[in-house]
Amino acid sequence: MASSMRSLLSDHSRYVESFRLFLENSTEHQCMLEFIEMKLPDIISSIGKGKSAINILSVGGGSGEIDLQILSKVQAKYPGVAINNEVIEPSSEQILSYKECVTKTANLEDIKFTWHKETSAEYESRTKEKKEFKKWDFIHMIQMLYYVKDIRATIQYFHSLLEANTKLLIILVSGTSGWARLWKKYGPRLPLNDLCLYVSSADIKEQLDTIGLKYQVYELPSTMDITDCFITGNKDGEQLLDFLTECCNFSETAPLDLKKEIMEELRKPECSEEKDGRVFFNNNLSAIVIEP
Ligand SMILES: C[S@@+](CC[C@H](N)C(=O)[O-])C[C@H]1O[C@@H](n2cnc3c(N)ncnc32)[C@H](O)[C@@H]1O
């Protein structure tokens, strides 16, 4: 019987719900916050030197929690300097959450927020068409490069928008993570479509070396508790499994042999670690800081 598996991205609200559950069950944001706390101040130490306003571009800013933490570090480094924060984000739901997040946060008076409801590719063609060649002091692309069609061209384009002494920050799953292992082994049998690419930091580093860009890599250790995925009929477990496979209703639509293999793979030490009766998937991330 032909499989009826389809990409999780074809059902936007299920994707957003799975992503929320993933955040609840993983140390994804905690490890990013630690990186922002410990490493970011140094990375951004010269982006605003001598400037009366700092221009920041967030590509795929999502619901804004991480963006606001980044902005607080820029404010701390450059107190009183105006910040112009623009966000490229195609999902109206995410933009709404971002705006709510801004409303609830104090001390954002010096920051001007602008949201562009479009994809990075749409932003590129719109600004090129209008001949708007705006330069930026800091650009970040956090957990979003999976969703662009041409990764190398996207990096090259946004890199070309950097001012001198600035940085482009990319965060995505590490080449040593369970994700990279799972995707390499099972990607071809999962409903990969042109909406999502199974890429890790290993692939990005390869692209950067080919382009010849200078960069530095930081590893961010992180885990995701996937114990519920092994409890038959557990709703949260099923949605987490959807997120892991980027497949809508994986439990019900995957061929039995594939489901069995993936469930076994997820428990292997290359993907997860078992501790106190719980299964922790290796969700390590890499932060790649690219020079102008
Ligand atoms: C996994 S979320 C990450 C959100 C946020 N950066 C974070 O780390 O919490 C990926 C975000 O990228 C957005 N996105 C998807 N495709 C995109 C594209 N082609 N260009 C820009 N953003 C995109 C999604 O709507 C989503 O909000």
The ligand as a Gaussian input file, in Angstrom:
#p B3LYP/6-31G(d) Opt

LIG

0 1
 C       11.986000      26.900000      14.009000
 S       11.316000      28.496000      13.931000
 C       12.564000      29.443000      14.746000
 C       12.060000      30.728000      15.293000
 C       13.068000      31.530000      16.119000
 N       14.169000      32.029000      15.303000
 C       13.558000      30.718000      17.308000
 O       14.669000      30.228000      17.280000
 O       12.789000      30.556000      18.252000
 C       11.597000      28.910000      12.225000
 C       10.927000      30.184000      11.795000
 O       11.323000      30.489000      10.451000
 C       10.181000      30.932000       9.749000
 N       10.409000      30.646000       8.314000
 C       10.063000      29.540000       7.621000
 N       10.460000      29.651000       6.351000
 C       11.069000      30.840000       6.229000
 C       11.691000      31.547000       5.150000
 N       11.759000      30.993000       3.926000
 N       12.199000      32.773000       5.386000
 C       12.135000      33.330000       6.620000
 N       11.566000      32.704000       7.687000
 C       11.042000      31.490000       7.489000
 C        9.027000      30.142000      10.354000
 O        7.780000      30.752000      10.130000
 C        9.422000      30.104000      11.814000
 O        8.905000      31.191000      12.531000

